[in-house]
Amino acid sequence: MATYMCTRLISLSLRNPNKTHISSSSLSSLCSRQEPITVADYLLRRHQFSPETVSKLSSPEKYLKNPEKSDSILSFLEESGFSRTHMEQLIKRSPFVLSANLDRTIKPKIKLFLDLGLSPTDIAEIISADPWILSISTDNRIGPSFLALKRVLGSLPGVSKVLKLSGRLLQYDLDKTMIPNIEFLKSCGISSSQIVKFVYSYPGFFVYKPESIRDFVKRVDDMGFNRESKMYLHAIRAISSMTVENWERKLELFRSLGFSDDDVAKVFKRAPHVFAISQRKIKEVTQMLLRSGKSDISVIINCPELLSCSVENRLKPRLGVLEVLERKNLLQKNPRLTTVCKISDEAFFERFVLPYSNEVGNIYASLMRAKRTEI
């Protein structure tokens, strides 16, 4: 359309120069403009991005104001070590990058990470996993927080590993959150080695406000939790994952399922992480185990990890296999429920399916079909 209008205006100007009232400079400027292009068309046609990536953009039909600017950004990223996969992940998660200021927003971050010792591949993986890093202040936040994290973990590869998991750590002032939180947890008797392991697994836990961490610790201590227990830090994190109201709802749920307050305390001390499981799942697993006739409340208290088992992909098929084997008297000794539910798929197959494939093969096949469907 723009090309057609430009051609018509030039024709009219040549035939009736005194009537068009358009200067030659204005006409030249108008005709030099390119046709508008959507983000989707730009990525698909100009840079051959995959249709799958483009289909997941938040606003694929939005028009790019300056495609040449976007070209420069993508070229710079490629020169900086970003693969096509990295760039597709980056744009899919944050299309704003296509319109970012290359010199002020993108280049300084890449340079800083290089100066701090990260490899181009590490930088590409970190930024493509969490593009919001590009919106964080380079000198006031990224640099100081990066160095604070390095002090905690003791190595550059450690910092890289954590940032690939949670790049948004860099938006926090770690000298005012992570560092004092770690020092306080150490004062509670938690070892440095356990804390470091937690930073790798749950980095977001350490950026709570220090007063919040102290409150979580107080709530755990008020429950009579032993600070020397290896589960102590797990308990603090479990408490941090829910509000007081949600905690009370979990307690009410356990009570409604037949657990006493003492039972609940034992479950929490043995496996605090199960309290982060949804109420629906806790209810479904508990009811299934109790209905099976192979379990009572005491079994769950002694092995709370059972509550984390999948009902559809683990409990139903395995209990079904066990029921058939027991009904046909094929087992010399009935196995413990905890063994049946906790062993790996391979171990379960070799022990309870392979020797009795004619009797329970169909049930196991149903299990595998269900898992493939889920995948």
Salt bridges, closest charged atoms under 4 A:
ASP41 OD1 - ARG45 NE 3.92
GLU68 OE2 - ARG46 NH2 3.54
ASP71 OD2 - ARG46 NH2 2.67
ASP71 OD1 - HIS47 NE2 2.84
ASP103 OD1 - LYS107 NZ 3.33
ASP115 OD2 - LYS111 NZ 2.82
ASP122 OD1 - LYS164 NZ 2.88
GLU125 OE1 - LYS164 NZ 3.00
ASP130 OD1 - ARG168 NE 3.24
ASP173 OD2 - ARG141 NH1 3.94
ASP175 OD1 - ARG151 NH2 2.62
GLU183 OE2 - LYS186 NZ 3.80
ASP221 OD2 - ARG227 NH2 2.69
ASP222 OD2 - LYS218 NZ 2.99
GLU252 OE2 - ARG255 NH1 2.56
ASP261 OD1 - ARG255 NE 2.69
ASP262 OD2 - LYS266 NZ 3.52
GLU284 OE2 - ARG280 NE 3.28
GLU312 OE2 - LYS316 NZ 2.92
GLU323 OE2 - ARG327 NH1 3.90
GLU326 OE1 - LYS294 NZ 2.47
ASP345 OD1 - ARG314 NH2 3.84
ASP345 OD1 - ARG318 NH2 2.66
ASP345 OD2 - LYS371 NZ 2.37
